[in-house]
């Protein structure tokens, strides 16, 4: 499976896949719940045990959030390519970005959206040179100026980072409180 994210430091963030690791325990708890008489003390305990497992899966997913940077792709233009059209329609990119917007707001994460034609894939993350063209089939980025070689997605993540993503959630990594920002502005 592809990684969950490629960070601006070129680090690859693996997908935690918490539900993949817990299906046997969840199935066992579901069976135990089904065997109990509804409303009994044993049923209540089995229900709480199952709820704790699902809460653990949810918490592992939430821990994977932080500063999220996405590209605003020119999907209308990309859908004109008949080889990409079906895959793009199936990916539901607008839905993903919409969900990221409200979920980042819920959990105190920051969503940064790169402009549609920002050349993140074509820009070298080491020297900043921009390649005139980079076909989608080429998955390895090779800089013509400095000879830097890196995976295309990792290079785009590093090249797309900048001062707007640094300390986006505060110096200590936690979101700032609404009142502290106003106090700093006033003081």
Secondary structure as UniProt FT lines:
FT   STRAND          5..6
FT   TURN            8..9
FT   STRAND          12..13
FT   HELIX           18..21
FT   HELIX           23..35
FT   TURN            38..39
FT   HELIX           41..63
FT   STRAND          67..71
FT   HELIX           75..78
FT   TURN            79..80
FT   TURN            82..84
FT   HELIX           85..91
FT   HELIX           93..107
FT   STRAND          110..114
FT   TURN            116..117
FT   TURN            120..122
FT   TURN            125..127
FT   TURN            136..137
FT   STRAND          140..142
FT   TURN            144..146
FT   STRAND          149..151
FT   HELIX           152..159
FT   TURN            163..169
FT   TURN            171..172
FT   HELIX           178..186
//
